[in-house]
Amino acid sequence: MMAGDWKSAANAAAIAVEERLAVLLSDQDSALSMLFEGMRYSALAGGKRIRPFLVLAFSALLGGKKEAALSFAAAVEMVHTYSLIHDDLPCMDNDDYRRGRLTNHKVYGEAEAVLAGDALLTMAFETIAHAETDASCRVRAVQCLAAAAGARGMVGGQMMDIRAEKEKPSLEVLCHLQELKTGALICAAVELGCLAAGVTNEEVLNACRTYASGIGRAFQIVDDVLDVYGDQELLGKSIGQDARDGKVTFLTYMTKEEALTEAAALTATAKKALSGFEGAEMLCSFADALLSREK
């Protein structure tokens, strides 16, 4: 696949994972219709689908079969969607819009949104448990996603983020915060793609993790820049929310130019990590696209 084909691959991944999510989130029990409607509202709302794309792309890069990778991709997107639902709640970021439309709690209510998020989180592990791969692979996949989503990953990063509103963190602490809150799930997506391909070699996994860490940190830096300088219509959400909430971001410590320079260096490191992989040009092109994105 040519380097410029990342867009078609990402579109194909988005379509495939949304089709899988639509099946997984269908239910015939009328008593649960409101719950599943809320789950579908957020899970099928579009978005960049970066994490499922990475699962499928790394599985393909390493010669994996699509079916197992697709289950892992759906699972990681469920976890990501649950985190967005909860992040938008009044007790967290208190956002009214996500992906260009009202947030889940604005449509269904706060309690209902909490339950929709909880249900997506738990269904993610149910989905991995039924993936068409061997049992040892499923166990490693559960361990990988649970670690990335839990106390030593995304949830831990969210807690650090809450504490950062009361006590300004150093740049070093901020980097660790974002490594957990945003980067952990991106790293998990890449590792899940490797596992779907049956890869357990630590040298290979470490190279893939280096790529994931680089694009994850670069992604967050660009996100912070867009929150100040981005186009609200393109982003599909309010800009300037972090500043209004008094949140510490990378722009607390860097100018826009310094931040983008750092993001470019991280992207270069990520690309270098894949230099020994045949067929990695598409993922390198994708890393460049994340760096230059406007939404």
Phi, psi and omega in degrees: 000133182289158184301322183286355184275008180299328181296315180293323178293319179293320177296318179296321178296317180298316179297314182297316183287327178292324176296318178293318178298320180299322178290313182295330184261015173270146181207141183261357181277109184298333180292340181254009187300320181294319179298310182291328176297317178295321177296314180293324182307315182271320184291331182254024183271011180086217185103178185284336180055039182297315186293312176296326175301316180295321176303308184292322182292318180287326175298316179294319180302324186258012173082025181277167177271142188292327189297312178295318180298324181292322176296317178295322180295317178296321181296314181293328178288326174298316179296317178299316181294318176303318182294325178292317178302313182289323179299328184281347184298154179304329180283351179247255184270345177055053179263144180265337184230144177212130179054037173082007176214173184303142178291163187303314183291337177287334181268316189251344184108158185293311181298318180296322179294319177302314182292323177297318177295315178301318182293322178294320180299311183289326178293334178302317182284328173298320180295316178297320182299334181259007182296147182277073176206176184287162187298320181296325177293318180296320179297314179296325179293319177298314179300316181298309184289322179296317180296319181290328184270341192265210188297328179265014180224238188300316180294319176299319177296323178294320177296317176299324180295318178296316180294330180294339177288338182258330182223111186302122181278157172288169177299322179298316179293320178300319178298318178294319178304310183288330175300323179276311187293317183250314188291327186300319182286329175293317176298320179297320180300316179295315181293324177297324175296319177297315181296322178298334178270003178079017182272124176233000179297123186294327179296316178294314181299319181294322177297318179293323178294323178297318176301311183298317180297319180296311181289331179294314179292319178298319179302315182292321178298313179297323178300317179295322178295316181294330179295337179259317189248002185280175179262117183301322181294319178292319183288331181076016177207166182294141174259159180080007183294321180300316180295319180296327180274357180071026183281145174276128178230181179298333179284352172292330185248349184226154168284168177304316182294318179296320180297314181292328175294317177297318179297322179294320179295319178296322178295319179297319177296319179298315181295320180298326181298334181260010185297335181269004183258123177290130179089012183273002183302323181297318180290329175291319177295323178296319178299319177297322181292323176298323181294322186260010184294156177245003179206000000 
